Amino acid sequence: MARQAMHAGDFLHALDYIDQVLLAEPAVAAAWHEKGNCLDELGRCEEALACYDKALNIDPFDAESWYNRGLVLKRLGRETEGFASINRGIDLALGR
């Protein structure tokens, strides 16, 4: 349901669904990643960054979370950290 809401651009409802998942299973990296995506779409970059960090604490090899984290960091003006995170995501995606 969260993905359907996200695809429809209804990020607030998607957040509700994701939060329900996280209440039941807080150690699901993919849920933290998707929550970060929703918050990023809503312009809530600091919160999105925290979600990507939680996802990466659970799964430090999640290339997409590293990449998206980097994009958020760049939007926050933290260019050096952002590029490092993006590069980490690319390296993981390429199996390096």
C-alpha positions in Angstrom: 0.0 0.0 0.0 2.9 2.4 0.8 4.3 1.9 -2.7 1.0 2.5 -4.3 0.6 5.7 -2.4 4.1 6.8 -3.3 3.5 6.1 -7.0 0.4 8.2 -6.8 2.4 11.0 -5.2 0.6 10.7 -1.9 3.7 10.7 0.3 1.8 11.5 3.5 -0.3 8.4 3.3 2.7 6.4 2.3 4.4 7.6 5.5 1.5 6.4 7.5 1.8 2.9 6.0 5.5 2.8 6.5 5.2 3.9 10.1 2.8 1.0 10.7 5.4 -1.4 9.4 8.2 0.2 11.5 6.1 0.0 14.6 5.8 -3.7 14.1 9.3 -4.3 12.7 11.7 -1.5 13.4 14.7 -3.4 12.1 13.5 -3.4 8.4 16.1 -1.4 6.5 13.9 -1.2 3.4 11.1 0.5 5.4 13.6 3.1 6.7 14.8 3.6 3.2 11.3 4.1 1.8 10.5 6.5 4.7 13.6 8.5 3.8 12.4 8.6 0.2 9.0 9.9 1.2 10.4 12.5 3.5 12.8 13.7 0.8 9.9 14.1 -1.6 8.2 16.2 1.0 11.3 18.4 1.4 12.0 17.2 4.9 15.7 16.6 4.2 17.0 16.3 7.8 14.4 13.7 8.6 15.1 11.9 5.4 18.8 11.8 6.2 18.1 10.3 9.7 16.0 7.6 8.0 18.7 6.7 5.5 21.2 6.6 8.4 18.9 4.2 10.2 18.6 2.0 7.1 22.4 1.9 6.8 22.8 1.0 10.5 20.7 -2.1 9.7 22.2 -2.8 6.3 25.5 -1.0 5.6 25.6 -2.5 2.1 22.4 -0.9 0.8 23.7 0.9 -2.3 20.5 2.9 -2.8 20.4 4.2 0.7 24.0 5.4 0.4 23.2 7.1 -2.9 20.0 8.7 -1.7 21.7 9.8 1.5 24.3 11.6 -0.6 21.7 13.4 -2.6 20.1 14.7 0.5 23.4 15.7 2.0 24.1 17.7 -1.2 20.7 19.4 -0.9 21.6 20.3 2.7 24.8 22.0 1.4 27.1 19.3 2.7 28.7 18.6 -0.7 31.8 16.7 0.4 29.9 14.3 2.6 27.2 14.0 -0.1 29.7 13.1 -2.9 31.4 10.5 -0.5 28.1 8.9 0.2 27.1 8.9 -3.5 30.4 7.3 -4.4 29.9 4.6 -1.7 26.5 3.8 -3.2 28.0 3.5 -6.7 30.8 1.3 -5.5 28.4 -1.0 -3.7 26.1 -1.1 -6.7 29.1 -2.1 -8.9 30.2 -4.7 -6.4 33.4 -2.9 -5.3 
